[in-house]
């Protein structure tokens, strides 16, 4: 499973959720899910907006965690 991880970036930059919402035009609900690392189906455009705002590569925001399900 892939998750959007803002933990390292958030610790360095200290953005608030409201700052991210204003700058990226993402919904507050989406930003809240990202800040809380809630598993959710995010669009690539969402991750690209976040990366552009933060000034990093989109792949820097994505981490892979072991899935509980096996296929």
Secondary structure, 3 states (H helix, E strand, C coil): CEEECCHHHHHHHCCCHHHHHHHHCCCHHHHHHHHCCCCCCCCHHHHHHHHHHHCCCHHHHEEECCCCCCC
